[in-house]
Amino acid sequence: MSSRLDLLKRITSALIAALAGMVLLAGCAVGPDYRFPDQPMPGQWKGPAAADKTGAVDPQALAEWWKSLNDPVLTRLVERAVADNLDLKKAWARVKEVKARRGVALADLAPTLSASGSTTTSQSSKATGSGQKRDLISTGLDVSWEIDLFGGARRSIEAAQADYEAARENLNDVLVSLAAEMAANYVQLRTYQQRLAVARQNLEIQAETLQLTALRYETGLSSGLDLERAKYNLESTRSQVPSIEAKQEEAKNRLAVLLGEWPGSLDAELSRPSPIPQAELTMTIGLPAELLRRRPDLRQAERELAAQTARVGVAKAEMYPKLTLKGSLGWEALALEGLISPAHLATSLGASLLWKVFQAGAVRENIKVQNALQEQALFKYEAAVLTALEETENALMSLAREEERRRSLAEAARASEVAVGLALKQYEAGLVDFQSVLDTQKSQASFQDNLAESEGLMTQNLISLYKALGGGWPREEPSAQTDQAGLK
């Protein structure tokens, strides 16, 4: 008998020691600790004239870069879009969802408390008992607390926190994209209006040329061939107008939808032509490494990597036992009167240990799944960094090359305007044939249209550069921005 008692004592001591060891391990969390990825970055931009733009970036100017275009209408439209855009509201709703999920994860660390109460009435049969009725009333509190021995719950909280931060960076990224898309479509609208003005101006010139040719034909000074050439030159220019007008309406409709309004709602507001917004090209862009903390999409990808790293720890924690402490406090009585009294008190206190000893390798396979997802998240982050560098370099190159193209087109347009005047005078004097007039007028129309298009592309390339740099979101907390915009 004593040997059995000694064996029971040894088993009990071993269990107590094992539980004590688990409690000591409660300060440790299994799984990898997250470290910011070591991403190599080039020291300088290689784009033309980039060396002159690598000074310190003004955060406030970058956050509100569209104001540098000096167009009050554009500024007003961007502010309205921040308040009413549906994609932005959706991103803000996502932030609230992930914040609530973080709260759910935090709750897993706390004990659970539940209250219960019941009443039953029973009556035994007269054949086997007294046949009397009996009431049993009970009430009480039950508490349960799973000790986070190996950090599974804490890793879940880490993942939830990183998810929340990623959602906020996604909100910032939507702000960046929204400002860029609003500005780009606005510039397109003004470019189409400028191209329409150029086309109509050339229509007037070519209509006057047609009248001149008709008069010369009637007086026998020119042939019917010249008259027909003047007609098709005029109609060729006229045929460009409908397509430009259609593109103009598309730009206005897109702007309306970005504002969360019906297509066509901005017709009255934007129908009056306005110059293409222009800005000085003296901006500074900083160094390539600054993109890592400035672009919200890179910050989001980094936070998603952190969340997935924490989920590896959640999966690994499933390999270890779980300790749950349980307790209850209640009262039982045959009548409601005097129920809450020491005589009717019933208590219990205990602990349970659960260990998934065999699950056909499911836990280990899930760890492999989470490790593979972590690897994918790392590759996604590295790819996002490369894309950010590519977009910035391309924007720098496009901006510099388009500036060269615009200067050449401006000179060509000026020269073609002079050539048209000279050709008409020489044609009236009989010094050149009508083909010279047609050639100069076609060249003038083409150069002027290309110049208007190039001026629009210059500003659009500048917008692309601002977007590539991560401009368009405030450095304060996103909630401050969204509250200001009415996104509650």
C-alpha positions, 0 to 999 in steps of 0.5 A: 500500500505504501509503495502505491502511495509513494508512486502516486506522490512521485507522479503528482510531483512530476506533474506539478514540476511539469506544470511549473516548467510550463508556467515559466515558459509562459514568457516565451513565444514560439516561432520566429521574431520579426525583423525588418527585411534587409532590402538593398537599395541603390545609392542614387537615381540614374535618371537624367537630371536626377542628381539635381533633385536629390535634396531633402523632400518637404513632407508637407509639400509632398503630401499636398503636391497638387497645390504646386500646379496652381489650379484652384479648381483642381485643388477643390476637386481633390479635396472633394474626392478625399471627402466623398470617394467610394474607394476611400470610404471602403478602405476606411471601413476595412481599417475599422474591420481590422481594428475590431479583429484586433480587439477579438485577438486581444480578448483571447488573453483574458479570462472568460466569465459566464453567469448561469441560473436554472430551476427544475421541478421534479416529481417521483412516482407513487409506486417508487417514491413519495409522489411529491414534487420537488423544486431545485434552484441554482445560480452561479458564475463560471470562469475559464482562463487558458494560459498562453504558455507558448505565446500562440495568443500573443503571436495572434495579437502581433498578427492582428496588430500588423494587419491593422497597420497594413490596413491603415497603409492601404488607406494611405495608398488609396489616398495616393492613387486617388489624388494622382488619378484625379489630377491626371484626369483633370489634366487630360480634360484640360488637354482635350479642351486645348486640342479642341481649341487648336482644331477649331482655330485651324478650321477657321484658317482652312475655311478661309483658305477654301473661300480664297481657293473658291474665288480664284477658281471662279475667276480662273486663277486656280484649278478644280484640283486646288479647290478639292484639295482645300475641301478635303484638308478642311474636312480632315481637320473637322473629322478630328473634333468628334473624337476629341470631344468624346474623350473630353466627356469621358474625362469629365465623367471619370472625374465625377465618378471619382467624386462619388457622383453621377456621370455628367454632374460636372458638365456645368462646372468644367465645361469652360476651357481652362489652361493646362496646369503647369508646375516648376520642375525644381522639385526635390525627390530625395534618395531611393532608400527614402521610398521604403518609409514614404510609399504606403504600398511598400509600408503595407507590404512590409506590415503584411510580412510582419503579420505572416511572420507572427502567424508562423508562431501561431501555427507552431504553438499548436504543437504544444500543450494548452493549460486551462484553469477553471473555476465556478462559484454557485448556490443551490437550494430547494427554494428561492428564499435564502438561496444566496447563503453560505449553506447553499454555496458550491465551489469548484477549482481545477485545471485541464491540460490538452495536448494534440498528440496525434493529428496525422501531421496536420499541425506540422503541415500547417506550419509548412503552409504558414512558412510558405506564406511568409516566404511569399509575403517576403517576395511580394515585398521585394517585388514591390520595392523593385516596382517602386524603383522602376516607376520612379526611374521611368517617371524621371526619364519620361519627364525629362524627355517630354520636356525636350520634346515640348521645346522642339514642338514649340519651336516647330509650331512657331515656325509652321505658323510663320510658314503658313502666312508666307505660303498664302502670300506667295500663293496669292502672288502666284509664286508657289502652287497650292500644294505648298499651302496645304503642306504648311497648313497640315504641318501647323495643325499637326504641330499645334496639336502635338504641342498641346498634347505634349504640354498635357503629358508633361504635367501627367508625367510630373503627376506620375513622379509624385505618385511614384514618390508616394506623395498625396497622404498626410504624415499624421494618423490616417484617422485624422485625415479621414475624420477631417474628410467626414469618413466616420 
